[in-house]
Amino acid sequence: MQMHRIDCFKFYAHWGCNMAERHFVFPDNERQMMVRMPVNLIVYQFYGGYFHILLVTRQMQTLMRWGDEEQAQIISVEIPRELVTEVEGEKRTYKAEVHEVERADSLLHYATYMDVTETRKRLFAQRTQKKIRLDFFQKILDTTQECIFWKDERRRFVGVNRAFLEFYGFPSVDILIGKTDEDMGWHPEPEKFMQDELRVLQGESTRLVHGTCIIRGKTRDILASKSPLYEEGRIIGLVGSFIDVTDQYEQERRSNILKEEKEIALLEAEQAKQGMSNFIMRASHEMRTPLNAILGFTYLAEPETDVGELKDYLKKIQVSGRLLTDLVNDILDIRKTEDGSMQLLPRPMVLSDLLHNIDDMISILAQQKGILFYTELSFLQDEFVMCDQVRLQQVLMNLLNNSIKFTDEGGSVSLTVREESINARISEFTFEVKDTGCGMSKEFIDRIFDPFAQENRNVAKYGVGTGLGLTITKRMVDLMSGTIDVESIEHEGSKFTVKIPLTLSDKTEYHGFITGSNKEGKRSFEITGLHFLVVEDNLINQEVAVGILEQEGATSDVADNGLEAIDKFKDSEPGKYDAILMDIHMPLMDGMEATRNLRILDHPDAKTIPIMAMSAEAFDESIEECLECGMNGYIRKPINVVELKRTIGANIRGLDE
């Protein structure tokens, strides 16, 4: 034992300031008894600024190989807590347990030295084995893309995986070891994270708790999960992981902003309700005409027994019912344009697909009436544009339907589309609808876009209408920052010219959310051999969807709700499902929530598998919400086989046309 005569004022102040500074002497009989004790005992006394040895047991003298004279010379500034000596050729370590005893105004220190050599060997071996396990565990963790970390019971970092370091941009884990989140300063609200981890250290596990962190000056949204770490039944720290959901939360925030804007628009519409009273009165008047016919012919049909008369009444009731339905739909669209609740939803689209699709539908109407219809698309230079496809199609269909309606057999109707570049990103598209119909008077042209405006025509020849179609068309064109002009000569025909500026889109942006037909009027996407997960709670709809897929050569599994869908997908092998057909309204978990949860699963296909909504809803808001929650396509019910194959084909990579 090496001891030195150096200044020890602080020890003197602590140990000896209240005791007489004198040498204590054990009585001989007591001394002899203590020396023979079979323990490793040394008795120290502090005086003169040092610790002096008063007594050493024979066993301790033998162990340390001390003689009496050598022992008397040993003094120290402090009691040695450990002594190292050699026993049978092996170095062994002895650790002191010190007790203080007051004797005759002196403070004695009894130090019993225990052999801790084997204990330390075991601890060293355990630490070595633990390090081997930790190194192996670290290699496993570094292969996952999820950010993982673990901390001690004081919330200090003990280790992280490679994904964690890459997420924060740290070159080494040494920057983190021994520090807390507060030390790193990367949480805008550190108290929330602290309380969350303190609960975990009390035994609670948390899952997908939302929070924010600052990465290189930018705030990111994360979802964190944490659990306590146990050792021999005692909590020694916590382990956690998190994923970056910034893009998902940004989409949700944008959706909430849109909803707030709609609420404001509705409030403004309510305040302007008085100005709508005149419109409502006129709409009520227009609705009473077909309603009167429906009720009247129903009254006449009730006592009628002649089958021919009954069929005639039913036909007239059906015509009036369709007119009433058109009127209600048009009034709803008019109301949306006036209160500002109609919002454009521009998406990447193929313009030629839309035009060919319209060509298919109008051609059927023209053939039924014996009218020549043709479309001229040779002036198109760019196919991919950003546009609200539904609204553009509604504008063109309104104009073409009117032309077909007011053109006699043998006449002609045409649609010509031209493109003129404005700059590198925007082109002005001109849509010209021309017919050889009955034409319009100049007086009527001046008010053609007013609600309920109709020129006196032969109802038996041209049928009836709501008088709102062109009003809606004009307001939709205005909403798209376009213009609409009319030229017409009575008995010769009319020409409507619509000009709309559209932003050009890269082909890579097009995902086929709404697909049209090609020049042959169809897209022949084949789904033979594909395997689908059909998520649908209605048994009849399940049977229909599965039956259609089987008839087209595909197979499928069925889940009754969103929760079951998540379980089946989570347990599936990578690549098992080619796509998911997702109903929207279901018990336990709806389709949108299920999609959000699927997208954040720790599954190789979670981020990339195409998910198509299947819904009877046709509202723009529903389509927008489906896109925002992570879906790729939208299939309307009742399911149309051609539309089903188009949408699947447009969203599954590698599916040939």
C-alpha positions as CSV (number, residue, x, y, z in Angstrom):
1,M,0.0,0.0,0.0
2,Q,1.6,3.3,-1.1
3,M,1.0,6.2,1.3
4,H,2.4,9.7,1.3
5,R,2.9,12.6,3.7
6,I,1.1,15.4,2.0
7,D,-1.3,18.2,3.0
8,C,-4.6,16.9,4.2
9,F,-6.3,19.9,5.8
10,K,-9.7,19.0,4.3
11,F,-9.7,15.6,5.8
12,Y,-8.7,17.0,9.2
13,A,-11.5,19.4,9.1
14,H,-13.9,16.7,8.3
15,W,-12.8,13.9,10.5
16,G,-10.9,15.5,13.5
17,C,-12.2,19.0,14.1
18,N,-14.3,17.9,17.1
19,M,-12.0,15.3,18.5
20,A,-8.8,15.6,20.7
21,E,-5.8,15.3,18.5
22,R,-3.9,12.6,20.3
23,H,-2.8,9.1,19.8
24,F,-5.3,6.5,20.9
25,V,-3.9,3.3,22.6
26,F,-5.9,0.1,22.8
27,P,-5.8,-1.8,26.2
28,D,-3.4,-4.7,25.9
29,N,-6.0,-7.4,26.4
30,E,-8.4,-5.8,23.9
31,R,-5.5,-5.3,21.4
32,Q,-4.4,-9.0,21.7
33,M,-8.0,-10.2,21.1
34,M,-8.5,-7.9,18.1
35,V,-5.2,-8.8,16.5
36,R,-6.2,-12.5,16.6
37,M,-9.6,-11.9,14.9
38,P,-9.9,-14.0,11.7
39,V,-10.8,-10.9,9.6
40,N,-8.9,-8.5,7.3
41,L,-9.2,-5.5,9.7
42,I,-7.3,-2.2,9.9
43,V,-8.1,0.4,12.5
44,Y,-7.2,4.0,11.6
45,Q,-7.1,7.2,13.6
46,F,-6.8,10.7,12.1
47,Y,-4.5,13.2,13.9
48,G,-1.6,15.5,12.9
49,G,-3.3,15.9,9.5
50,Y,-3.0,12.2,8.5
51,F,-4.6,8.8,9.0
52,H,-2.4,6.6,11.2
53,I,-2.7,2.8,11.5
54,L,-3.5,1.8,15.1
55,L,-4.1,-1.9,14.7
56,V,-3.9,-4.6,12.0
57,T,-5.1,-8.1,12.5
58,R,-2.6,-10.9,12.0
59,Q,-4.6,-12.2,9.1
60,M,-4.4,-8.8,7.4
61,Q,-0.6,-8.5,8.2
62,T,0.0,-11.9,6.6
63,L,-2.1,-11.0,3.6
64,M,-0.3,-7.7,3.0
65,R,3.2,-9.0,4.2
66,W,3.6,-6.2,6.6
67,G,6.0,-6.2,9.6
68,D,5.3,-4.2,12.7
69,E,7.9,-1.5,12.0
70,E,6.7,-1.1,8.4
71,Q,3.1,-1.0,9.5
72,A,3.9,1.8,12.0
73,Q,5.4,4.0,9.3
74,I,2.3,3.9,7.1
75,I,0.3,7.2,7.1
76,S,-2.1,8.5,4.5
77,V,-4.2,11.6,3.6
78,E,-7.2,9.3,3.3
79,I,-8.3,5.7,4.2
80,P,-7.5,3.5,1.2
81,R,-10.7,2.1,-0.1
82,E,-9.0,-0.7,-2.0
83,L,-5.8,-2.7,-1.4
84,V,-4.1,-4.9,-4.0
85,T,-1.7,-7.7,-3.0
86,E,-0.4,-11.0,-4.5
87,V,-1.7,-14.3,-3.2
88,E,-0.2,-17.5,-4.6
89,G,1.1,-15.7,-7.6
90,E,-2.2,-14.0,-8.4
91,K,-3.1,-10.3,-7.9
92,R,-6.1,-9.9,-5.7
93,T,-8.2,-6.9,-4.8
94,Y,-9.7,-6.1,-1.4
95,K,-12.3,-3.5,-0.9
96,A,-12.9,-1.7,2.4
97,E,-16.1,-1.3,4.4
98,V,-15.4,1.5,6.9
99,H,-17.2,2.1,10.2
100,E,-16.5,5.0,12.6
101,V,-16.4,4.4,16.4
102,E,-15.8,7.1,19.0
103,R,-13.4,6.0,21.8
104,A,-12.2,8.2,24.7
105,D,-12.7,11.5,22.7
106,S,-11.1,9.9,19.7
107,L,-12.7,8.9,16.4
108,L,-11.5,5.5,15.2
109,H,-12.1,4.1,11.7
110,Y,-12.6,0.3,11.4
111,A,-11.9,-0.8,7.9
112,T,-12.8,-4.3,7.0
113,Y,-11.3,-5.4,3.7
114,M,-13.3,-8.0,1.6
115,D,-11.8,-9.9,-1.3
116,V,-13.7,-8.7,-4.4
117,T,-11.4,-10.2,-7.0
118,E,-13.9,-13.0,-8.2
119,T,-16.8,-10.6,-8.1
120,R,-14.9,-8.2,-10.4
121,K,-13.9,-11.0,-12.7
122,R,-17.6,-11.9,-13.1
123,L,-18.6,-8.3,-13.7
124,F,-15.9,-7.9,-16.2
125,A,-16.9,-11.1,-18.0
126,Q,-20.5,-9.9,-17.9
127,R,-19.6,-6.6,-19.3
128,T,-17.6,-8.2,-22.1
129,Q,-20.5,-10.5,-23.0
130,K,-22.9,-7.6,-22.8
131,K,-20.7,-5.6,-25.2
132,I,-20.6,-8.5,-27.6
133,R,-24.4,-8.7,-27.5
134,L,-24.8,-5.0,-27.9
135,D,-22.4,-4.9,-30.9
136,F,-24.5,-7.7,-32.5
137,F,-27.7,-5.9,-31.6
138,Q,-26.3,-2.6,-33.0
139,K,-25.6,-4.3,-36.4
140,I,-29.2,-5.5,-36.6
141,L,-30.6,-2.1,-35.7
142,D,-28.4,-0.4,-38.3
143,T,-30.1,-2.3,-41.1
144,T,-33.6,-0.8,-40.4
145,Q,-34.8,2.5,-41.9
146,E,-36.8,3.4,-38.8
147,C,-35.0,5.7,-36.4
148,I,-34.4,3.8,-33.1
149,F,-32.8,5.0,-29.9
150,W,-32.4,3.9,-26.2
151,K,-31.8,5.8,-23.0
152,D,-30.9,5.2,-19.4
153,E,-33.2,5.8,-16.4
154,R,-32.2,9.5,-16.4
155,R,-33.3,9.9,-20.1
156,R,-29.8,10.2,-21.3
157,F,-28.9,8.7,-24.7
158,V,-27.1,5.4,-24.5
159,G,-27.2,4.5,-28.2
160,V,-28.9,5.0,-31.5
161,N,-29.0,3.2,-34.9
162,R,-27.6,4.4,-38.2
163,A,-31.0,5.7,-39.5
164,F,-31.2,8.0,-36.4
165,L,-27.8,9.5,-37.1
166,E,-28.6,10.0,-40.8
167,F,-32.0,11.6,-40.0
168,Y,-30.3,14.2,-37.8
169,G,-27.1,14.4,-39.8
170,F,-24.8,13.4,-37.0
171,P,-21.4,11.8,-38.0
172,S,-21.1,9.8,-34.8
173,V,-23.1,8.6,-31.8
174,D,-20.6,10.3,-29.5
175,I,-22.4,13.6,-30.0
176,L,-25.4,12.1,-28.2
177,I,-24.1,9.8,-25.5
178,G,-25.0,11.0,-22.0
179,K,-27.2,13.9,-23.2
180,T,-30.9,14.4,-23.0
181,D,-33.3,15.8,-25.6
182,E,-33.2,19.1,-23.7
183,D,-29.4,19.2,-24.0
184,M,-29.8,18.8,-27.8
185,G,-32.5,21.5,-28.0
186,W,-34.3,19.9,-31.0
187,H,-37.8,20.0,-29.6
188,P,-39.9,23.2,-29.8
189,E,-42.0,21.9,-26.9
190,P,-39.5,19.9,-24.7
191,E,-41.8,19.5,-21.8
192,K,-44.2,17.4,-23.8
193,F,-41.5,14.9,-24.7
194,M,-40.1,14.9,-21.2
195,Q,-43.4,14.0,-19.6
196,D,-44.0,11.4,-22.2
197,E,-40.7,9.7,-21.4
198,L,-41.2,10.0,-17.6
199,R,-44.4,8.0,-18.0
200,V,-42.5,5.4,-19.9
201,L,-39.9,5.1,-17.1
202,Q,-42.8,4.5,-14.8
203,G,-43.8,1.4,-16.8
204,E,-46.1,2.8,-19.4
205,S,-45.6,2.2,-23.2
206,T,-46.6,4.8,-25.8
207,R,-47.4,4.3,-29.4
208,L,-47.3,6.7,-32.4
209,V,-47.3,9.9,-30.2
210,H,-47.2,12.9,-32.4
211,G,-44.5,15.5,-31.9
212,T,-42.2,17.9,-33.7
213,C,-38.5,18.3,-33.9
214,I,-36.1,20.7,-35.5
215,I,-33.8,19.2,-38.2
216,R,-31.2,21.6,-39.7
217,G,-33.4,24.6,-39.0
218,K,-36.7,23.0,-40.3
219,T,-39.6,21.7,-38.2
220,R,-40.5,18.1,-38.9
221,D,-43.5,16.1,-37.7
222,I,-42.8,12.7,-36.2
223,L,-44.7,9.8,-34.7
224,A,-42.8,8.2,-31.8
225,S,-43.3,4.9,-29.9
226,K,-41.5,4.1,-26.6
227,S,-41.3,1.2,-24.1
228,P,-39.5,0.7,-20.8
229,L,-36.3,-1.4,-20.6
230,Y,-36.1,-3.9,-17.8
231,E,-33.2,-5.7,-16.1
232,E,-34.0,-8.3,-13.5
233,G,-37.5,-6.8,-13.1
234,R,-36.2,-3.2,-12.6
235,I,-36.7,-0.4,-15.2
236,I,-33.2,0.7,-16.3
237,G,-34.2,2.9,-19.2
238,L,-36.3,3.1,-22.3
239,V,-36.2,2.2,-26.0
240,G,-38.0,4.2,-28.7
241,S,-38.4,4.7,-32.4
242,F,-40.0,7.3,-34.6
243,I,-41.0,7.9,-38.2
244,D,-41.1,11.1,-40.2
245,V,-44.7,12.0,-41.1
246,T,-44.1,15.6,-42.2
247,D,-45.6,15.1,-45.7
248,Q,-48.6,13.3,-44.4
249,Y,-49.3,16.0,-41.7
250,E,-48.7,18.8,-44.2
251,Q,-51.4,17.2,-46.4
252,E,-53.7,17.1,-43.4
253,R,-53.0,20.7,-42.6
254,R,-53.7,21.8,-46.1
255,S,-57.0,19.8,-46.0
256,N,-57.9,21.5,-42.8
257,I,-57.2,24.9,-44.3
258,L,-59.4,24.1,-47.2
259,K,-62.2,23.0,-44.8
260,E,-61.8,26.2,-42.9
261,E,-62.0,28.2,-46.1
262,K,-65.2,26.4,-47.0
263,E,-66.7,27.1,-43.7
264,I,-65.9,30.8,-44.1
265,A,-67.5,30.7,-47.6
266,L,-70.6,29.1,-46.2
267,L,-70.9,31.8,-43.5
268,E,-70.6,34.5,-46.2
269,A,-73.3,32.7,-48.2
270,E,-75.6,32.7,-45.1
271,Q,-75.1,36.4,-44.7
272,A,-76.0,36.9,-48.4
273,K,-79.1,34.7,-48.1
274,Q,-81.4,37.6,-48.6
275,G,-80.0,38.2,-52.0
276,M,-80.8,34.6,-53.0
277,S,-84.5,34.9,-52.2
278,N,-85.4,35.9,-55.8
279,F,-83.5,33.0,-57.2
280,I,-85.2,30.5,-54.9
281,M,-88.6,31.9,-55.9
282,R,-87.8,31.4,-59.6
283,A,-86.4,27.9,-58.9
284,S,-89.5,27.0,-57.0
285,H,-91.7,28.1,-59.9
286,E,-89.6,26.1,-62.4
287,M,-89.8,23.0,-60.2
288,R,-93.6,23.1,-59.9
289,T,-94.0,22.5,-63.6
290,P,-92.6,18.9,-63.8
291,L,-93.8,18.3,-60.2
292,N,-97.4,19.2,-61.3
293,A,-97.1,16.8,-64.3
294,I,-95.8,14.0,-62.0
295,L,-98.6,14.4,-59.5
296,G,-101.2,15.0,-62.3
297,F,-100.4,12.0,-64.4
298,T,-100.1,9.8,-61.2
299,Y,-103.7,10.9,-60.3
300,L,-104.9,10.1,-63.8
301,A,-103.2,6.7,-63.8
302,E,-104.6,5.5,-60.5
303,P,-108.1,4.5,-61.8
304,E,-106.9,3.7,-65.4
305,T,-107.2,0.1,-66.4
306,D,-106.1,0.4,-70.1
307,V,-102.5,-0.8,-70.3
308,G,-101.7,1.5,-73.3
309,E,-102.9,4.5,-71.4
310,L,-101.0,3.5,-68.3
311,K,-97.7,3.1,-70.3
312,D,-98.3,6.6,-71.8
313,Y,-98.8,8.1,-68.3
314,L,-95.7,6.3,-67.0
315,K,-93.6,7.6,-69.9
316,K,-94.7,11.2,-69.2
317,I,-94.0,10.7,-65.5
318,Q,-90.5,9.5,-66.3
319,V,-89.8,12.4,-68.6
320,S,-91.0,14.9,-65.9
321,G,-89.0,13.1,-63.2
322,R,-85.8,13.3,-65.3
323,L,-86.4,17.0,-65.9
324,L,-87.0,17.5,-62.1
325,T,-83.7,15.6,-61.4
326,D,-81.8,17.8,-63.9
327,L,-83.3,20.9,-62.4
328,V,-82.3,19.9,-58.8
329,N,-78.7,19.1,-59.9
330,D,-78.4,22.3,-61.8
331,I,-79.8,24.4,-58.9
332,L,-77.2,22.8,-56.6
333,D,-74.4,23.7,-59.1
334,I,-75.7,27.2,-59.4
335,R,-75.8,27.6,-55.7
336,K,-72.2,26.4,-55.4
337,T,-71.0,28.9,-58.0
338,E,-72.8,31.8,-56.2
339,D,-71.8,31.1,-52.6
340,G,-68.2,30.3,-53.6
341,S,-68.3,26.7,-52.3
342,M,-67.5,25.3,-55.8
343,Q,-63.7,24.7,-55.8
344,L,-61.6,23.6,-58.7
345,L,-59.5,20.5,-58.0
346,P,-56.8,20.6,-60.7
347,R,-54.9,17.4,-61.2
348,P,-52.4,16.1,-63.9
349,M,-54.5,14.7,-66.7
350,V,-54.2,13.6,-70.4
351,L,-56.3,16.0,-72.4
352,S,-56.7,13.7,-75.4
353,D,-58.1,11.0,-73.1
354,L,-60.8,13.4,-71.9
355,L,-61.7,14.5,-75.4
356,H,-61.9,10.9,-76.8
357,N,-64.1,10.0,-73.8
358,I,-66.5,12.8,-74.7
359,D,-66.3,11.8,-78.3
360,D,-67.5,8.3,-77.4
361,M,-70.5,9.6,-75.4
362,I,-71.7,12.3,-77.8
363,S,-71.2,10.0,-80.8
364,I,-73.9,7.7,-79.4
365,L,-76.4,10.6,-79.0
366,A,-75.6,11.9,-82.5
367,Q,-76.1,8.5,-84.1
368,Q,-79.5,8.0,-82.3
369,K,-80.7,11.3,-83.8
370,G,-79.1,10.9,-87.3
371,I,-76.6,13.7,-86.9
372,L,-73.0,13.8,-88.1
373,F,-70.6,14.4,-85.3
374,Y,-66.8,14.8,-85.6
375,T,-63.9,16.0,-83.4
376,E,-60.8,17.8,-84.7
377,L,-57.7,17.4,-82.4
378,S,-54.9,17.9,-84.9
379,F,-53.9,21.2,-83.4
380,L,-52.9,19.8,-80.0
381,Q,-49.2,19.9,-79.1
382,D,-49.3,19.0,-75.4
383,E,-51.3,16.2,-73.9
384,F,-50.4,16.5,-70.3
385,V,-52.0,19.4,-68.4
386,M,-53.1,20.4,-65.0
387,C,-56.9,20.7,-64.9
388,D,-60.1,19.9,-63.1
389,Q,-61.1,17.2,-65.4
390,V,-64.7,16.8,-64.0
391,R,-65.5,20.5,-64.5
392,L,-63.9,20.8,-68.0
393,Q,-65.9,17.7,-69.1
394,Q,-69.1,19.2,-67.7
395,V,-68.5,22.4,-69.6
396,L,-68.0,20.6,-72.9
397,M,-70.8,18.1,-72.4
398,N,-73.2,20.9,-71.6
399,L,-72.4,22.7,-74.9
400,L,-72.4,19.5,-77.0
401,N,-75.6,18.2,-75.5
402,N,-77.3,21.6,-76.4
403,S,-76.0,21.4,-79.9
404,I,-77.3,17.9,-80.4
405,K,-80.6,18.8,-78.9
406,F,-81.3,21.8,-81.1
407,T,-79.9,20.3,-84.4
408,D,-82.3,18.4,-86.7
409,E,-81.7,15.0,-88.3
410,G,-79.2,15.3,-91.1
411,G,-77.4,18.2,-89.5
412,S,-73.9,18.3,-88.1
413,V,-72.1,19.1,-84.8
414,S,-68.4,19.4,-84.4
415,L,-65.8,19.9,-81.6
416,T,-62.5,21.6,-82.5
417,V,-59.7,22.0,-80.1
418,R,-56.7,24.3,-80.7
419,E,-53.7,25.1,-78.5
420,E,-51.7,28.3,-78.5
421,S,-48.6,28.6,-76.3
422,I,-48.5,31.5,-73.8
423,N,-45.1,30.6,-72.2
424,A,-43.1,27.6,-71.4
425,R,-45.5,26.4,-68.8
426,I,-48.9,27.7,-69.9
427,S,-51.0,27.2,-73.1
428,E,-54.4,28.6,-74.0
429,F,-56.7,25.9,-75.2
430,T,-59.6,26.9,-77.5
431,F,-62.7,24.6,-77.5
432,E,-65.1,25.4,-80.4
433,V,-68.5,23.7,-80.5
434,K,-70.3,24.4,-83.8
435,D,-73.7,23.1,-85.1
436,T,-76.1,23.6,-87.9
437,G,-79.1,23.7,-85.6
438,C,-82.0,26.2,-85.2
439,G,-79.8,29.0,-84.0
440,M,-80.8,31.8,-81.6
441,S,-82.1,35.4,-81.9
442,K,-79.8,38.3,-81.0
443,E,-82.2,39.3,-78.2
444,F,-81.8,35.9,-76.6
445,I,-78.0,35.8,-77.0
446,D,-77.8,38.9,-74.8
447,R,-79.4,37.0,-71.9
448,I,-78.3,33.5,-72.7
449,F,-76.2,33.0,-69.5
450,D,-79.0,34.3,-67.2
451,P,-80.5,31.7,-64.9
452,F,-83.7,30.1,-66.3
453,A,-83.2,31.9,-69.7
454,Q,-84.9,29.9,-72.5
455,E,-86.0,31.0,-75.9
456,N,-89.4,29.9,-77.1
457,R,-89.0,26.7,-79.1
458,N,-91.1,23.8,-80.2
459,V,-91.2,21.7,-77.1
460,A,-92.5,18.7,-78.9
461,K,-89.5,18.9,-81.3
462,Y,-86.7,20.0,-79.1
463,G,-87.9,18.9,-75.7
464,V,-87.7,20.9,-72.4
465,G,-84.8,22.0,-70.3
466,T,-83.9,23.6,-67.0
467,G,-82.6,26.8,-68.4
468,L,-79.6,26.6,-66.1
469,G,-77.1,24.6,-68.2
470,L,-75.4,27.6,-69.9
471,T,-75.5,29.6,-66.7
472,I,-73.5,26.9,-65.0
473,T,-71.2,26.6,-68.0
474,K,-70.4,30.3,-68.0
475,R,-69.7,30.3,-64.2
476,M,-67.4,27.3,-64.5
477,V,-65.4,28.8,-67.3
478,D,-65.0,32.0,-65.2
479,L,-63.8,29.9,-62.3
480,M,-61.2,28.4,-64.6
481,S,-60.1,32.0,-65.6
482,G,-61.4,31.4,-69.1
483,T,-63.8,33.1,-71.5
484,I,-66.9,32.0,-73.5
485,D,-68.3,33.7,-76.6
486,V,-71.4,32.9,-78.7
487,E,-72.2,33.4,-82.3
488,S,-75.6,32.4,-83.7
489,I,-77.9,33.0,-86.7
490,E,-81.5,31.8,-86.6
491,H,-82.2,28.7,-88.7
492,E,-78.5,28.4,-89.6
493,G,-76.7,27.3,-86.5
494,S,-74.6,28.4,-83.5
495,K,-70.9,28.4,-82.4
496,F,-69.7,28.5,-78.8
497,T,-66.0,29.3,-78.3
498,V,-64.4,28.6,-74.9
499,K,-60.8,29.7,-74.2
500,I,-59.1,28.4,-71.0
501,P,-55.5,28.8,-70.0
502,L,-54.0,25.5,-68.6
503,T,-50.7,24.8,-67.0
504,L,-48.7,22.1,-68.8
505,S,-47.8,19.0,-66.8
506,D,-44.9,16.6,-67.1
507,K,-45.8,13.1,-68.1
508,T,-44.2,11.8,-64.9
509,E,-46.8,13.8,-62.8
510,Y,-49.7,11.9,-64.4
511,H,-51.0,9.0,-62.2
512,G,-54.2,8.2,-64.0
513,F,-56.5,9.2,-61.1
514,I,-59.3,9.8,-63.6
515,T,-58.8,8.0,-66.9
516,G,-60.4,8.4,-70.3
517,S,-60.5,6.3,-73.5
518,N,-58.0,6.3,-76.3
519,K,-58.8,7.0,-80.0
520,E,-60.3,3.6,-80.4
521,G,-62.7,4.3,-77.6
522,K,-61.2,1.9,-75.1
523,R,-58.2,1.0,-73.0
524,S,-57.5,-2.7,-72.9
525,F,-55.6,-3.0,-69.6
526,E,-55.6,-6.6,-68.5
527,I,-55.6,-7.6,-64.9
528,T,-55.4,-11.4,-65.4
529,G,-53.2,-13.0,-62.8
530,L,-53.2,-10.1,-60.4
531,H,-54.1,-10.6,-56.7
532,F,-56.1,-8.0,-54.8
533,L,-57.2,-7.2,-51.3
534,V,-60.9,-6.1,-51.4
535,V,-61.9,-4.1,-48.3
536,E,-65.8,-3.9,-48.2
537,D,-68.3,-4.3,-45.4
538,N,-71.4,-5.0,-47.5
539,L,-71.7,-8.7,-48.4
540,I,-73.5,-8.0,-51.7
541,N,-70.8,-5.5,-52.7
542,Q,-68.1,-8.0,-51.7
543,E,-69.7,-10.6,-54.0
544,V,-69.9,-8.1,-56.9
545,A,-66.3,-6.9,-56.6
546,V,-64.9,-10.4,-56.1
547,G,-67.0,-11.7,-59.0
548,I,-65.9,-9.0,-61.4
549,L,-62.2,-9.6,-60.6
550,E,-62.6,-13.4,-61.0
551,Q,-64.4,-12.9,-64.3
552,E,-61.4,-10.8,-65.5
553,G,-58.9,-13.5,-64.4
554,A,-57.8,-12.0,-61.1
555,T,-58.0,-13.4,-57.6
556,S,-58.7,-11.6,-54.3
557,D,-58.8,-11.8,-50.5
558,V,-61.6,-10.0,-48.6
559,A,-61.5,-7.8,-45.5
560,D,-64.8,-6.7,-43.8
561,N,-63.4,-3.4,-42.5
562,G,-60.3,-1.2,-42.2
563,L,-58.9,-3.0,-39.1
564,E,-59.1,-6.4,-40.7
565,A,-57.5,-5.0,-43.8
566,I,-54.5,-3.6,-41.8
567,D,-54.0,-7.0,-40.1
568,K,-54.1,-9.0,-43.4
569,F,-51.8,-6.6,-45.2
570,K,-49.4,-6.4,-42.2
571,D,-49.2,-10.3,-42.1
572,S,-48.8,-10.7,-45.9
573,E,-45.6,-11.6,-47.6
574,P,-44.0,-8.7,-49.7
575,G,-45.5,-8.6,-53.2
576,K,-48.6,-10.8,-52.3
577,Y,-51.1,-8.0,-53.2
578,D,-50.8,-6.1,-56.4
579,A,-53.4,-3.5,-55.3
580,I,-56.0,-2.7,-52.7
581,L,-59.7,-1.8,-53.5
582,M,-60.9,0.2,-50.5
583,D,-64.5,1.1,-49.5
584,I,-64.8,4.4,-47.8
585,H,-67.6,4.0,-45.2
586,M,-67.1,1.0,-43.0
587,P,-67.6,0.1,-39.3
588,L,-64.7,0.0,-36.8
589,M,-62.4,1.8,-39.2
590,D,-63.3,3.6,-42.4
591,G,-61.3,3.5,-45.6
592,M,-59.5,6.8,-45.3
593,E,-58.2,6.0,-41.8
594,A,-57.3,2.5,-42.8
595,T,-55.3,4.0,-45.8
596,R,-53.4,6.4,-43.5
597,N,-52.5,3.6,-41.1
598,L,-51.5,1.2,-44.0
599,R,-49.1,3.8,-45.4
600,I,-47.1,4.1,-42.2
601,L,-46.8,0.3,-41.5
602,D,-43.4,-1.3,-41.3
603,H,-44.0,-3.3,-44.4
604,P,-42.0,-3.2,-47.6
605,D,-45.1,-2.5,-49.8
606,A,-46.8,0.0,-47.4
607,K,-45.6,3.1,-49.2
608,T,-45.9,1.9,-52.8
609,I,-48.9,-0.5,-53.1
610,P,-51.7,1.2,-55.2
611,I,-54.9,1.8,-53.1
612,M,-58.1,2.6,-55.1
613,A,-61.2,4.0,-53.4
614,M,-64.5,2.3,-54.1
615,S,-67.4,4.6,-53.2
616,A,-70.9,5.6,-54.2
617,E,-70.0,9.2,-53.4
618,A,-69.2,11.5,-56.3
619,F,-68.5,14.8,-54.4
620,D,-65.3,16.6,-55.2
621,E,-64.5,16.8,-51.5
622,S,-64.6,13.0,-51.2
623,I,-62.2,12.6,-54.1
624,E,-59.9,15.2,-52.7
625,E,-59.9,13.5,-49.2
626,C,-59.1,10.1,-50.8
627,L,-56.0,11.6,-52.5
628,E,-54.9,13.4,-49.4
629,C,-55.1,10.3,-47.2
630,G,-52.8,8.3,-49.5
631,M,-55.0,6.7,-52.1
632,N,-54.1,6.5,-55.8
633,G,-57.4,6.2,-57.6
634,Y,-61.2,6.5,-57.3
635,I,-63.7,4.0,-58.6
636,R,-67.3,5.0,-58.4
637,K,-70.1,2.6,-57.5
638,P,-71.9,1.0,-59.2
639,I,-68.7,-0.5,-60.5
640,N,-68.1,-0.2,-64.2
641,V,-65.7,-2.9,-65.4
642,V,-64.0,-0.7,-68.0
643,E,-63.4,2.1,-65.5
644,L,-62.2,-0.4,-62.9
645,K,-59.6,-1.8,-65.4
646,R,-58.6,1.7,-66.5
647,T,-57.9,2.9,-63.0
648,I,-56.1,-0.2,-61.9
649,G,-54.0,-0.2,-65.1
650,A,-53.1,3.5,-64.8
651,N,-51.8,2.9,-61.2
652,I,-50.0,-0.4,-61.4
653,R,-46.5,0.0,-62.9
654,G,-45.6,-2.3,-65.6
655,L,-49.2,-3.2,-66.6
656,D,-49.2,-3.0,-70.4
657,E,-51.9,-1.4,-72.4
